[in-house]
Amino acid sequence: MSLSPEELLVIARQYWPAPGTEASEENGPEHARRALRWNEALRDNERWNDFLKDLRGLFPGFSVGDGTSTSQACFTCVLFPAKGYPIPPVPWAVVGSMSILAPVFTVYGITFAYEGSKRSEARIHVGPMPDAMAETAARVAQELEARFKVRALPEEVAATPAPVVVEGKKPPHTTLFDALFTSEPDNVL
């Protein structure tokens, strides 16, 4: 079942504050509903951990990490085309995010630029991926859909403006992507 943009906006309004009410966000009803939803979602955390373990088997040359943060609205996996600790500078990463608020997911890529060994820039790629990460992104999307019975959120729907404040990001800059996943998609390390 696909949800319309209007239905997703109703969901976003239930879990994120409207502009002007965010000062009391941590005490607000939206925060309480989001915290309750996280408590429910985390009861099934073993299933997410099994998913990450399976990704490690599917991508043996990759580092697969859990980028999940309860300040966001999604479970997040991050795949880097390198192994080791610390992870050496990598040219790109693939990120899969599954919303806890609606049965949708997104997979996007990040390319990194470096000055020496220090990362200087991160660029987000949604929609068609650069060739280097396209196969990895497609496989992560297939695995999310098959394992969790969630649907990919179309790029144009993800870009729908959302009249809510998400992690300090305010309208008119807030989108359904921010509300259903994260307002900081490049913050994966």
SVG drawing of the C-alpha trace seen along z (x, -y; Angstrom):
<svg xmlns="http://www.w3.org/2000/svg" viewBox="-4 -31 51 45">
<polyline fill="none" stroke="black" stroke-width="0.4" points="0.0,0.0 1.4,-3.3 0.7,-6.4 -0.1,-9.7 2.0,-12.8 -1.0,-14.2 -1.2,-11.2 2.6,-11.4 2.3,-15.0 -0.4,-14.1 2.0,-11.6 4.9,-14.2 2.6,-16.6 1.9,-14.0 5.6,-13.5 7.3,-16.9 6.3,-20.3 4.9,-23.1 6.9,-26.3 6.6,-28.5 6.1,-25.5 9.5,-24.0 10.9,-25.8 9.1,-23.3 9.8,-20.5 11.3,-18.1 8.2,-18.5 5.7,-18.6 3.2,-16.0 5.1,-15.4 8.2,-14.4 6.3,-12.2 4.6,-10.4 8.0,-10.0 9.6,-8.6 6.8,-6.2 7.1,-5.2 10.9,-4.6 10.2,-2.4 7.9,-0.3 10.4,-0.2 13.3,0.8 11.4,3.8 12.1,5.3 15.8,4.2 17.0,7.8 15.5,8.0 17.4,4.8 20.6,6.2 20.0,9.5 19.5,7.4 22.9,5.6 24.6,9.0 23.1,10.3 24.3,7.1 27.8,7.9 27.5,11.3 26.2,9.8 29.0,7.2 32.1,8.9 34.5,6.2 32.5,3.4 32.2,2.0 28.6,2.1 27.5,-0.1 24.4,-1.0 23.8,-4.8 20.5,-4.7 19.9,-7.6 16.7,-8.1 16.9,-11.8 16.0,-11.0 13.0,-9.0 14.6,-6.0 16.8,-3.0 19.9,-3.6 22.5,-1.3 25.7,-2.7 28.0,-0.8 31.5,-1.9 33.6,-0.2 36.5,0.5 37.2,2.4 39.3,1.7 39.3,-0.4 39.4,-3.2 37.9,-3.1 40.3,-4.6 39.2,-7.6 36.6,-6.3 35.3,-7.9 31.7,-7.1 29.1,-5.5 25.6,-4.0 23.0,-4.8 19.7,-2.9 17.1,-4.5 13.8,-2.9 11.3,-5.2 9.8,-4.3 6.9,-6.6 5.6,-5.2 6.3,-2.0 8.8,-3.7 12.5,-3.6 15.1,-5.5 18.6,-4.6 21.0,-7.4 24.6,-7.8 27.3,-10.2 30.5,-11.0 33.3,-12.5 36.1,-14.9 39.3,-15.0 42.1,-17.5 44.8,-15.0 43.2,-12.4 40.6,-14.9 37.1,-14.9 36.3,-18.3 33.0,-17.8 30.1,-15.4 27.7,-15.4 24.3,-13.6 23.1,-11.6 19.4,-10.6 17.7,-9.1 20.1,-7.7 23.4,-6.9 26.9,-7.3 28.0,-4.1 30.4,-3.1 27.6,-2.9 24.6,-2.0 24.7,1.8 25.2,1.5 22.3,-0.9 20.0,1.2 20.8,4.3 20.3,2.5 16.9,1.3 15.9,4.8 16.9,6.2 15.0,3.5 11.9,4.0 12.0,7.8 13.0,8.0 10.7,5.3 7.9,5.1 8.5,1.3 8.3,-0.7 10.8,-3.2 9.7,-6.8 9.7,-8.4 12.2,-11.2 9.5,-13.7 7.4,-12.8 10.5,-13.0 11.1,-16.5 7.5,-17.6 7.7,-20.6 6.7,-19.7 5.3,-22.4 7.2,-21.0 10.5,-21.6 12.9,-18.7 16.1,-18.7 16.2,-22.5 15.5,-22.6 12.5,-24.9 10.0,-25.5 10.3,-26.3 13.4,-24.1 11.8,-21.1 10.7,-18.2 9.1,-14.8 12.6,-13.4 13.6,-15.3 10.5,-14.3 10.4,-10.6 14.2,-10.0 16.7,-12.7 17.5,-16.3 21.2,-15.6 21.6,-12.9 25.4,-13.4 26.0,-13.0 26.8,-9.3 30.1,-9.0"/>
</svg>
